[in-house]
Amino acid sequence: MRSIILIGMMGCGKSSVGALLSERLNLQFIDTDSLIEKRTGEGIFKIFSESEERFRNLEQKTICELQSLATPSVIATGGGVVTIDGVPDILRGLGHLIYLKATPVELTKRLINSNIKRPLLDEITTFGLLQQRVETILSSRSALYESSGLTIDTDSLTPGEVCERILSNPLIFP
């Protein structure tokens, strides 16, 4: 068995689905944002707000270190990890890349009600402006996400249902 790597926009459910999936498969769960926070002693919002370049460097270093994993794991990545040169290829080498896809409207609904501070959305408080920002970010990344191999549309699914779709996929579990 290979690792399962979840990619996609903020709010698509990578952390929630990853935690459920790792429990079902009895595999280690790694959330790269949490790993960065643990290693630096700083929050993602603070790191990113001070320097996006520093954050992307930490993200790249973390992904590179995952290449030494001895056993398969379930890995939830940050939304922008696919924009870092070379990282998508490293992720493909680690295991099955799965894009958790959601429409801008659905992502906006999820993000507007989230308690998590997100640097790219800082101080946006109206649904319309938030949706515009989500659409802009998504349009710049969608081709990178789509090249993952497996896409699961999460719009009308609960994290548990997304998990079941992954577990029943013959490309991952023949």
Secondary structure, 3 states (H helix, E strand, C coil): CCEEEEECCCCCCHHHHHHHHHHHHCCEEEEHHHHHHHHHCCCHHHHHHHCHHHHHHHHHHHHHHHHHCCCCEEEECCCCHHHCCCHHHHHHHHEEEEEEECCHHHHHHHHHCCCCCCHHHCCCCCHHHHHHHHHHHHHHHHHHHHCCCEEEECCCCCHHHHHHHHHCCCCCCC
